[in-house]
Amino acid sequence: MARQEQHEALRAIRNWVTAKDHEQYQNLPDGVVSVTISHSNLQARMMELKFDLHDSIQTVKERIRTHVGTAPQYQRLILRLNGEEICELGDGMLGYYSVESGMEIHVVDDDPYSLSRGGGLEDVSQVEKYRMTEEDYDRRSGTIRDWARQKKAADPTWFPDWEKKPTTGSSTGDGEPEEIPGPEAVAGMAVGQRCEVAPGARRGEIAFLGEVPELKPGHWVGVRLDEPLGKHDGTVKGRAVFSCPDKHGTFARPRHVRAGDFPERDPLAELEDDDDSEEEDEI
């Protein structure tokens, strides 16, 4: 049922679009026809052109040349109707070939040096484009690069928006550059030490000290957490730096890690403390 309704809707649309097709040539003067022009080297169909049936084929070719660019001596004109070839237009007048409005004249371009051959007038990838080397552009004056160069010469601290301003480290929240932590930042820490990591006062054991090429420059502290409060299993971008259960590993900057006597917490003991405090509150 749905398919039938779809066909009926499509038929109604087609009838609406073509309702006055039989009237489109009624206002043409007697002896004048309107035909569509197509070209062997051009994919786009040309506009409809109107000709007098008394025009000679040479006159038709001259008129077509102004639209497709092919010289008359290199044109072969094929008369078509609904895509089927009827005949080739040779000498004489157009009316000799029983041309009617709605037909198509297909132009075959026999020019071996035609500019339109092989998509020459439609395929823009064939058009040679101007290219300038970096060296030539760098030597030019009055360019945006030249302007930026002059600005930098006047103020060495100035950088354009499209260039990343160099810093000694990553930027902090207030816009100040962060100092890259070196070996001195982890002095006093050792692998195997207990520690506490901020934020969250997470406890664990130091499992790694040093630089990690996959992370930002500077020294990092790899921590094997007691609880699954981390982000990974000690692997960074496919490389295992240390091992631990999943979600038990984290890397932190030394300033966020305190090494010392931080024993593993006993969740049951904390629950007992909570119960005792509740009893005291009830007393």
Secondary structure as UniProt FT lines:
FT   HELIX           2..17
FT   TURN            18..20
FT   HELIX           21..23
FT   TURN            24..27
FT   TURN            30..31
FT   STRAND          32..39
FT   TURN            40..41
FT   STRAND          48..52
FT   TURN            53..54
FT   HELIX           57..68
FT   HELIX           72..74
FT   STRAND          75..81
FT   TURN            82..83
FT   STRAND          84..89
FT   HELIX           94..97
FT   TURN            101..102
FT   STRAND          104..109
FT   TURN            112..113
FT   TURN            115..116
FT   HELIX           117..119
FT   TURN            120..122
FT   HELIX           124..126
FT   HELIX           134..139
FT   HELIX           144..154
FT   TURN            156..157
FT   TURN            161..162
FT   TURN            173..174
FT   HELIX           183..186
FT   TURN            187..188
FT   TURN            191..192
FT   STRAND          194..197
FT   TURN            198..201
FT   STRAND          202..211
FT   TURN            213..214
FT   STRAND          219..225
FT   STRAND          235..236
FT   TURN            237..238
FT   STRAND          239..240
FT   TURN            246..247
FT   STRAND          249..252
FT   HELIX           254..256
FT   STRAND          257..259
FT   HELIX           267..282
//
